[in-house]
Amino acid sequence: MLSAVFIALLALLLESLLLERRLDLALLALLLESLLLERRLDLALLALLLQPLLLERPLLLAALLLQVVRLEF
């Protein structure tokens, strides 16, 4: 299980990379899907990780979630 500090740092890193357009939404979706599948990240931690995006960039979060859904189907 990932520690809270690691989750917070990962959230800041992902947000920074997304805002600077250095991280593609498809790559982020693959990363999150991989973490979820390997059981290294549960849904509660994923919600905490994505909370800053929900508050500050809801359209970006919606695009990310659509990308994850596309990967699943």
Residue pairs with C-beta under 8 A, 6 or more apart in sequence:
1 40
1 42
1 45
2 10
2 40
2 41
2 45
7 45
7 48
7 49
10 49
11 48
11 49
11 50
11 51
11 52
12 52
14 23
14 28
14 49
15 52
15 53
15 56
17 23
17 28
18 25
18 28
18 53
18 57
18 60
19 57
25 60
25 63
25 64
25 67
26 67
28 64
28 67
29 64
29 67
29 68
29 70
29 71
30 71
32 41
32 46
32 49
32 64
32 68
33 68
33 71
33 72
35 41
35 46
36 42
36 43
36 46
41 49
50 61
50 64
53 60
53 61
53 64
54 61
